[in-house]
């Protein structure tokens, strides 16, 4: 698998990393429905053994459950082959299942200790502020990560879901190692300003949802979207409803033939498309079952030339025209 350095850190990450949002379970507002824990652990182990050298998770995924599963996978993998591990802080559980933002120093220090225990590690490779919420406390939260750096409990500090103004605020206090934003063919908001900012400041970019939560895998249709259970947050996502769903599925149908010409799948094409940008270090792909691993990791080695990218551009223009 190809690697790219994570910004200015000098850490080479495989251009596809293993994501764990979907394996957190269904006990919180942004879950993906029921998931089999044994299969999830097996998928992570298989992914690392197949060549992925990093795993991304977060304390909020299932309110700690995803981190516990990553910890179980790390035990099976063993210290000699341990992947780079990234997790996130600043989202706390509530009885409603909807997380609340908290960037208070003491809370983040406690969250880090809890994550270390669940992961079963003595340090976290990349610790990220999950959301800039509440925005008034950005500096306090970022300074807390600085304390954790000094204590040796984390190696690098990054952020997730920040815009340029928010990045400027924290960068002024301490360098940002990485940004984790959403990015896919149908969600391109980071292109005009955020990606250039990261390039100019030597900040690595690890994008999430490159397959738009499964829509760009080639395995979704209207019936499946309508049958999503209430405990799968995608049942409330506008991209899975109405005109937007129809436009997204039409895009996938058009991409299918192109993928076949390349000897690839639609999922691989969607992932590789995000990696066309040199600012992007790696794309995070969610794995819930071992049999998903090889296909998704295969996107790392799929190169898209200018002609292919031109075809995709035209298909994306057609999608936008459908929604105009």
Sine and cosine of phi, psi and omega as CSV:
sin_phi,cos_phi,sin_psi,cos_psi,sin_omega,cos_omega
0.00,0.00,0.60,-0.80,0.04,-1.00
-0.94,0.35,0.43,-0.90,0.08,-1.00
-0.79,-0.62,0.40,-0.92,0.16,-0.99
-0.66,-0.75,0.55,-0.84,0.03,-1.00
-0.94,0.33,0.62,-0.79,0.04,-1.00
-0.98,0.20,1.00,0.00,0.00,-1.00
0.83,0.56,-0.77,-0.64,-0.03,-1.00
-1.00,-0.09,0.18,0.98,-0.08,-1.00
-0.97,0.24,-0.40,0.92,-0.10,-0.99
0.98,0.18,0.08,1.00,-0.01,-1.00
-1.00,-0.01,0.88,-0.47,0.04,-1.00
-0.99,0.14,0.85,-0.53,0.08,-1.00
-0.94,-0.33,0.61,-0.79,0.15,-0.99
-0.88,0.47,0.56,-0.83,-0.11,-0.99
-0.95,0.31,-0.09,1.00,0.22,-0.98
-0.80,-0.59,0.80,-0.60,0.05,-1.00
-0.90,-0.43,0.28,-0.96,-0.08,-1.00
-1.00,-0.06,0.83,-0.56,-0.01,-1.00
-0.97,-0.23,0.45,-0.89,-0.14,-0.99
-0.78,-0.63,0.17,0.99,0.02,-1.00
-0.82,0.58,-0.72,0.69,-0.13,-0.99
-0.95,0.31,-0.30,0.95,-0.04,-1.00
-1.00,-0.06,0.07,1.00,-0.01,-1.00
-0.93,0.36,-0.28,0.96,0.00,-1.00
0.98,-0.17,-0.05,-1.00,-0.14,-0.99
-0.95,-0.30,0.26,0.97,-0.13,-0.99
-1.00,-0.06,0.37,0.93,0.06,-1.00
-0.53,-0.85,0.23,-0.97,-0.21,-0.98
-0.90,0.43,-0.48,0.88,-0.07,-1.00
-0.93,-0.36,0.52,0.86,0.08,-1.00
-0.97,0.24,0.14,-0.99,-0.03,-1.00
-0.92,-0.40,0.44,0.90,-0.05,-1.00
0.99,0.12,-0.09,-1.00,-0.08,-1.00
-0.90,0.43,0.56,-0.83,0.02,-1.00
-0.63,-0.78,0.57,-0.82,0.01,-1.00
-1.00,0.05,0.90,-0.43,-0.08,-1.00
-0.88,0.47,-0.66,0.75,-0.03,-1.00
-0.91,0.43,-0.66,0.75,0.04,-1.00
-0.91,0.40,-0.60,0.80,0.00,-1.00
-0.90,0.44,-0.71,0.70,0.03,-1.00
-0.89,0.45,-0.70,0.72,0.01,-1.00
-0.87,0.49,-0.60,0.80,0.01,-1.00
-0.91,0.41,-0.66,0.75,0.02,-1.00
-0.91,0.42,-0.69,0.72,0.02,-1.00
-0.88,0.47,-0.72,0.69,0.00,-1.00
-0.89,0.46,-0.63,0.77,0.00,-1.00
-0.89,0.46,-0.69,0.73,0.03,-1.00
-0.91,0.40,-0.68,0.73,-0.01,-1.00
-0.93,0.37,-0.39,0.92,0.04,-1.00
-1.00,0.10,-0.10,0.99,0.11,-0.99
0.79,-0.61,-0.27,0.96,0.04,-1.00
-0.92,0.40,0.74,-0.67,-0.07,-1.00
-0.95,-0.31,0.23,0.97,0.07,-1.00
-0.44,-0.90,0.45,-0.89,-0.01,-1.00
-0.80,-0.60,0.70,-0.72,0.07,-1.00
-0.92,-0.38,0.69,-0.72,0.04,-1.00
-0.55,-0.83,-0.16,-0.99,0.02,-1.00
-0.31,-0.95,0.52,-0.85,0.01,-1.00
-0.89,0.46,-0.49,0.87,-0.08,-1.00
-0.98,0.20,-0.29,0.96,-0.03,-1.00
-0.93,0.37,0.98,-0.19,-0.08,-1.00
0.95,0.33,0.35,0.94,-0.01,-1.00
0.76,0.65,0.81,0.59,0.08,-1.00
0.96,-0.26,-0.31,0.95,-0.12,-0.99
-0.92,0.39,-0.66,0.75,0.00,-1.00
-0.89,0.46,-0.65,0.76,0.04,-1.00
-0.88,0.47,-0.63,0.78,0.04,-1.00
-0.88,0.47,-0.64,0.76,0.02,-1.00
-0.93,0.37,-0.61,0.79,0.09,-1.00
-0.88,0.47,-0.67,0.75,0.05,-1.00
-0.86,0.51,-0.65,0.76,0.04,-1.00
-0.90,0.44,-0.65,0.76,0.02,-1.00
-0.91,0.42,-0.66,0.75,0.00,-1.00
-0.88,0.48,-0.59,0.81,0.04,-1.00
-0.89,0.46,-0.66,0.75,0.01,-1.00
-0.94,0.35,-0.60,0.80,-0.02,-1.00
-0.93,0.37,-0.64,0.77,0.01,-1.00
1.00,0.00,0.45,-0.89,-0.09,-1.00
-0.90,0.45,-0.49,0.87,-0.04,-1.00
-0.93,0.38,-0.39,0.92,-0.01,-1.00
-0.87,-0.49,0.32,0.95,-0.09,-1.00
-0.85,0.53,0.78,-0.63,0.06,-1.00
-0.98,0.21,0.24,-0.97,0.16,-0.99
-0.92,0.40,0.74,-0.67,-0.08,-1.00
-0.88,-0.48,0.81,-0.59,0.06,-1.00
-0.89,-0.46,0.67,-0.74,0.12,-0.99
-0.61,-0.79,-0.01,-1.00,-0.16,-0.99
-0.66,-0.75,0.37,-0.93,-0.01,-1.00
-0.75,-0.66,0.03,-1.00,0.17,-0.98
1.00,-0.04,0.14,0.99,0.10,-0.99
-0.86,-0.52,0.87,-0.49,-0.09,-1.00
-0.94,-0.34,0.52,-0.85,-0.03,-1.00
-0.96,0.28,0.47,-0.88,0.17,-0.99
-0.73,-0.68,0.36,-0.93,-0.03,-1.00
-0.86,0.50,-0.48,0.88,-0.01,-1.00
-0.94,0.35,-0.26,0.97,-0.09,-1.00
1.00,0.03,-0.12,0.99,0.05,-1.00
-1.00,-0.05,0.87,-0.49,-0.01,-1.00
-0.94,0.35,0.45,-0.89,0.09,-1.00
-0.90,-0.44,0.50,-0.86,0.00,-1.00
-0.99,0.15,0.61,-0.80,0.07,-1.00
-0.48,-0.88,0.85,-0.52,0.02,-1.00
-0.88,-0.47,0.38,0.92,0.04,-1.00
-0.95,0.30,0.63,-0.78,-0.10,-0.99
-0.81,0.59,-0.80,0.60,-0.08,-1.00
-0.89,0.46,-0.59,0.81,0.01,-1.00
-0.90,0.43,-0.70,0.71,-0.01,-1.00
-0.91,0.42,-0.63,0.77,0.03,-1.00
-0.89,0.45,-0.63,0.78,0.05,-1.00
-0.93,0.37,-0.66,0.75,0.02,-1.00
-0.86,0.51,-0.65,0.76,0.00,-1.00
-0.88,0.47,-0.70,0.72,0.02,-1.00
-0.87,0.49,-0.66,0.75,0.00,-1.00
-0.91,0.41,-0.65,0.76,0.02,-1.00
-0.91,0.42,-0.66,0.75,0.04,-1.00
-0.85,0.53,-0.67,0.75,0.00,-1.00
-0.92,0.40,-0.73,0.69,-0.04,-1.00
-0.91,0.42,-0.62,0.79,-0.01,-1.00
-0.98,0.21,-0.37,0.93,-0.02,-1.00
0.95,0.33,0.58,0.81,-0.02,-1.00
-0.82,-0.58,0.29,-0.96,0.02,-1.00
-0.99,-0.12,-0.12,0.99,0.13,-0.99
-0.40,-0.92,0.39,-0.92,0.05,-1.00
-0.96,-0.28,0.76,-0.65,-0.07,-1.00
-0.93,0.38,-0.71,0.70,0.01,-1.00
-0.70,-0.72,0.89,-0.46,0.01,-1.00
-0.93,-0.36,0.78,-0.62,-0.15,-0.99
-0.82,-0.57,0.66,-0.75,0.21,-0.98
-0.95,0.33,0.87,-0.49,-0.19,-0.98
-0.94,0.33,-0.70,0.71,0.02,-1.00
-0.63,-0.78,0.54,-0.84,0.05,-1.00
-0.98,0.18,0.91,0.42,-0.15,-0.99
-0.60,-0.80,0.84,-0.54,-0.05,1.00
-0.97,0.24,0.67,-0.75,-0.13,-0.99
-0.88,0.48,-0.49,0.87,0.00,-1.00
-0.89,0.46,-0.36,0.93,-0.07,-1.00
-0.97,-0.24,0.29,0.96,-0.05,-1.00
-0.82,0.57,-0.74,0.67,-0.06,-1.00
-0.90,0.43,-0.64,0.77,0.02,-1.00
-0.89,0.46,-0.70,0.71,0.01,-1.00
-0.90,0.43,-0.68,0.74,-0.01,-1.00
-0.91,0.41,-0.61,0.79,0.05,-1.00
-0.91,0.41,-0.52,0.85,0.06,-1.00
-0.89,0.45,-0.63,0.77,0.07,-1.00
-0.91,0.41,-0.53,0.85,0.09,-1.00
-0.88,0.47,-0.64,0.77,0.06,-1.00
-0.88,0.47,-0.68,0.73,0.00,-1.00
-0.91,0.42,-0.56,0.83,0.11,-0.99
-0.89,0.46,-0.72,0.69,0.00,-1.00
-0.89,0.46,-0.56,0.83,0.00,-1.00
-0.98,0.19,-0.15,0.99,-0.01,-1.00
0.98,0.22,0.23,0.97,0.00,-1.00
-0.99,0.10,-0.33,0.95,0.12,-0.99
-0.71,-0.70,0.48,-0.88,0.00,-1.00
-1.00,-0.04,-0.65,0.76,-0.03,-1.00
-0.67,-0.74,0.48,-0.88,-0.01,-1.00
-0.89,-0.46,0.76,-0.64,0.02,-1.00
-0.70,-0.72,-0.06,-1.00,-0.01,-1.00
-0.69,-0.73,0.25,-0.97,-0.01,-1.00
-0.66,-0.75,0.65,-0.76,0.09,-1.00
0.91,0.42,0.47,0.88,0.04,-1.00
-1.00,-0.06,0.54,-0.84,0.15,-0.99
-1.00,-0.09,-0.01,-1.00,-0.09,-1.00
-0.89,0.46,-0.68,0.73,0.00,-1.00
-0.88,0.47,-0.65,0.76,0.02,-1.00
-0.94,0.35,-0.62,0.78,0.08,-1.00
-0.88,0.48,-0.67,0.74,0.03,-1.00
-0.86,0.51,-0.66,0.75,-0.05,-1.00
-0.89,0.46,-0.71,0.70,-0.04,-1.00
-0.98,0.18,-0.56,0.83,0.02,-1.00
-0.88,0.48,-0.52,0.85,0.01,-1.00
-0.91,0.42,-0.36,0.93,-0.04,-1.00
-0.99,-0.17,-0.55,0.83,-0.06,-1.00
-0.24,-0.97,0.65,-0.76,-0.04,-1.00
-0.85,0.52,0.64,-0.77,0.06,-1.00
-1.00,-0.01,0.82,-0.57,0.00,-1.00
-0.97,0.25,-0.61,0.79,-0.11,-0.99
-0.37,-0.93,0.35,-0.94,0.13,-0.99
-0.83,-0.55,0.67,-0.74,0.10,-0.99
-0.89,-0.46,0.98,-0.18,0.03,-1.00
-0.93,-0.36,0.29,-0.96,0.18,-0.98
-0.96,0.27,0.59,-0.80,0.02,-1.00
-0.32,-0.95,0.79,-0.61,0.06,-1.00
-0.36,-0.93,0.07,-1.00,0.05,-1.00
-0.83,0.56,-0.49,0.87,-0.06,-1.00
-0.95,-0.30,0.13,0.99,0.06,-1.00
-0.62,-0.79,1.00,-0.04,-0.21,-0.98
-0.90,-0.44,0.39,0.92,-0.11,-0.99
-0.88,0.47,-0.34,0.94,-0.05,-1.00
-0.99,0.10,-0.15,0.99,-0.13,-0.99
-0.92,0.38,-0.72,0.69,-0.13,-0.99
-0.92,0.39,-0.64,0.77,-0.15,-0.99
-0.81,-0.58,-0.67,0.74,-0.14,-0.99
-0.93,0.37,-0.74,0.67,-0.01,-1.00
-0.89,0.46,-0.71,0.71,0.07,-1.00
-0.87,0.49,-0.61,0.79,0.03,-1.00
-0.88,0.48,-0.71,0.70,-0.02,-1.00
-0.90,0.44,-0.64,0.77,0.04,-1.00
-0.89,0.46,-0.67,0.74,-0.05,-1.00
-0.93,0.37,-0.45,0.89,-0.07,-1.00
-0.96,-0.29,0.13,0.99,0.02,-1.00
0.91,0.41,0.56,0.83,-0.03,-1.00
-0.99,-0.16,0.81,-0.59,0.05,-1.00
-0.93,0.37,0.47,-0.88,0.01,-1.00
-0.81,-0.59,0.87,-0.49,0.07,-1.00
-0.89,-0.46,0.94,-0.33,-0.17,-0.99
-1.00,-0.02,0.57,-0.82,0.06,-1.00
-0.92,-0.38,0.33,-0.95,-0.04,-1.00
0.84,0.55,0.72,0.69,0.03,-1.00
-0.92,0.40,-0.34,0.94,0.06,-1.00
-0.98,-0.18,0.28,0.96,0.02,-1.00
0.76,0.65,0.83,0.56,0.09,-1.00
0.86,0.51,0.50,0.87,0.05,-1.00
0.98,-0.21,-0.27,0.96,-0.03,-1.00
-0.88,0.48,-0.56,0.83,-0.09,-1.00
-0.99,-0.15,0.53,0.85,0.05,-1.00
-0.99,-0.13,-0.30,0.96,-0.10,-1.00
1.00,0.06,0.09,1.00,-0.05,-1.00
-0.92,-0.40,0.11,0.99,-0.01,-1.00
-0.97,-0.24,0.55,-0.83,0.16,-0.99
-0.59,-0.81,0.01,-1.00,-0.05,-1.00
-0.87,0.49,-0.67,0.75,-0.03,-1.00
-0.88,0.47,-0.68,0.73,0.00,-1.00
-0.92,0.39,-0.65,0.76,0.02,-1.00
-0.88,0.48,-0.66,0.75,-0.02,-1.00
-0.94,0.33,-0.39,0.92,-0.06,-1.00
-1.00,-0.07,0.05,1.00,0.02,-1.00
-0.86,0.50,0.75,-0.66,-0.02,-1.00
-0.95,0.32,0.28,-0.96,-0.02,-1.00
-0.89,0.46,-0.46,0.89,-0.02,-1.00
-1.00,0.07,0.14,0.99,0.15,-0.99
-0.97,-0.26,0.92,-0.40,-0.11,-0.99
-0.87,0.49,-0.33,0.94,0.02,-1.00
-0.91,0.42,-0.34,0.94,0.05,-1.00
-0.91,0.42,-0.27,0.96,0.01,-1.00
-0.94,-0.35,0.04,1.00,-0.06,-1.00
-0.99,0.13,0.81,-0.59,-0.02,-1.00
-0.85,0.53,-0.45,0.89,0.01,-1.00
-0.93,0.38,-0.26,0.96,-0.02,-1.00
-0.97,-0.23,0.28,0.96,-0.08,-1.00
-0.70,-0.72,0.50,-0.87,0.21,-0.98
0.80,0.60,-0.69,-0.72,-0.08,-1.00
-0.90,0.43,-0.56,0.83,-0.01,-1.00
-0.93,0.37,-0.65,0.76,0.06,-1.00
-0.88,0.47,-0.71,0.71,-0.01,-1.00
-0.87,0.50,-0.68,0.73,0.01,-1.00
-0.92,0.40,-0.62,0.78,0.01,-1.00
-0.92,0.39,-0.66,0.75,0.00,-1.00
-0.94,0.34,-0.56,0.83,0.08,-1.00
-0.90,0.43,-0.63,0.78,0.06,-1.00
-0.88,0.48,-0.72,0.69,0.00,-1.00
-0.87,0.49,-0.67,0.74,0.03,-1.00
-0.86,0.51,-0.64,0.77,0.00,-1.00
-0.95,0.32,-0.56,0.83,0.00,-1.00
-0.95,0.31,-0.42,0.91,-0.11,-0.99
-0.86,0.51,-0.71,0.70,0.00,-1.00
-0.91,0.41,-0.64,0.77,0.03,-1.00
-0.89,0.46,-0.69,0.73,0.02,-1.00
-0.87,0.49,-0.68,0.73,0.00,-1.00
-0.88,0.48,-0.63,0.77,0.04,-1.00
-0.88,0.48,-0.51,0.86,-0.02,-1.00
-1.00,0.02,-0.03,1.00,-0.07,-1.00
0.93,0.36,0.52,0.85,-0.06,-1.00
-0.79,-0.61,0.05,-1.00,0.11,-0.99
-0.97,-0.24,0.25,-0.97,0.04,-1.00
-0.87,0.49,-0.64,0.76,0.02,-1.00
-0.87,0.49,-0.72,0.70,0.02,-1.00
-0.88,0.47,-0.64,0.77,0.01,-1.00
-0.89,0.45,-0.68,0.73,-0.01,-1.00
-0.90,0.44,-0.66,0.75,0.01,-1.00
-0.93,0.38,-0.75,0.67,-0.03,-1.00
-0.87,0.48,-0.54,0.84,0.01,-1.00
-0.87,0.49,-0.65,0.76,0.02,-1.00
-0.92,0.39,-0.49,0.87,-0.03,-1.00
-0.99,0.17,-0.07,1.00,0.04,-1.00
-0.91,0.40,-0.41,0.91,0.00,-1.00
-0.99,0.15,0.82,-0.57,-0.03,-1.00
-0.91,0.41,-0.35,0.94,0.01,-1.00
-0.95,0.33,-0.37,0.93,-0.07,-1.00
-0.99,0.12,0.88,-0.48,0.04,-1.00
-0.96,0.28,-0.74,0.67,-0.12,-0.99
-0.39,-0.92,0.45,-0.89,0.10,-0.99
-0.95,-0.32,0.74,-0.67,-0.01,-1.00
-1.00,0.02,0.82,-0.57,0.03,-1.00
-0.89,-0.46,0.77,-0.64,0.01,-1.00
-0.97,0.23,0.71,-0.70,0.06,-1.00
-0.81,-0.59,0.77,-0.64,0.05,-1.00
-0.90,-0.43,-0.36,0.93,-0.05,-1.00
-0.70,-0.71,0.57,-0.82,-0.04,-1.00
-0.84,0.54,-0.57,0.82,-0.08,-1.00
-0.94,0.34,-0.17,0.99,0.05,-1.00
-0.99,0.15,-0.32,0.95,-0.28,-0.96
-0.89,0.45,-0.83,0.56,-0.14,-0.99
-0.88,0.47,-0.65,0.76,0.02,-1.00
-0.87,0.49,-0.75,0.66,-0.10,-1.00
-0.93,0.36,-0.66,0.75,0.02,-1.00
-0.92,0.38,-0.42,0.91,0.02,-1.00
-0.88,0.47,-0.33,0.94,0.03,-1.00
-0.90,0.43,-0.39,0.92,-0.02,-1.00
-0.85,0.52,-0.55,0.83,-0.10,-1.00
-0.98,-0.21,0.16,0.99,0.01,-1.00
-1.00,-0.03,0.93,-0.36,0.02,-1.00
-0.99,-0.13,0.72,-0.70,-0.02,-1.00
-0.95,-0.33,0.87,-0.50,-0.02,-1.00
-0.99,0.11,0.05,-1.00,-0.09,-1.00
-0.88,0.47,-0.59,0.81,-0.01,-1.00
-0.91,0.41,-0.69,0.72,0.02,-1.00
-0.90,0.43,-0.69,0.73,0.00,-1.00
-0.90,0.44,-0.55,0.83,0.06,-1.00
-0.91,0.42,-0.66,0.76,0.05,-1.00
-0.88,0.47,-0.70,0.71,-0.01,-1.00
-0.89,0.45,-0.66,0.75,0.04,-1.00
-0.82,0.57,-0.70,0.72,-0.02,-1.00
-0.92,0.39,-0.61,0.79,0.05,-1.00
-0.91,0.42,-0.62,0.79,0.02,-1.00
-0.94,0.35,-0.56,0.83,0.08,-1.00
-0.90,0.43,-0.63,0.78,0.03,-1.00
-0.89,0.45,-0.67,0.74,0.04,-1.00
-0.87,0.49,-0.71,0.70,-0.01,-1.00
-0.89,0.46,-0.60,0.80,0.02,-1.00
-0.90,0.43,-0.58,0.81,0.03,-1.00
-0.89,0.46,-0.53,0.85,-0.09,-1.00
-1.00,-0.07,-0.10,1.00,-0.05,-1.00
-0.93,0.36,0.00,0.00,0.00,0.00
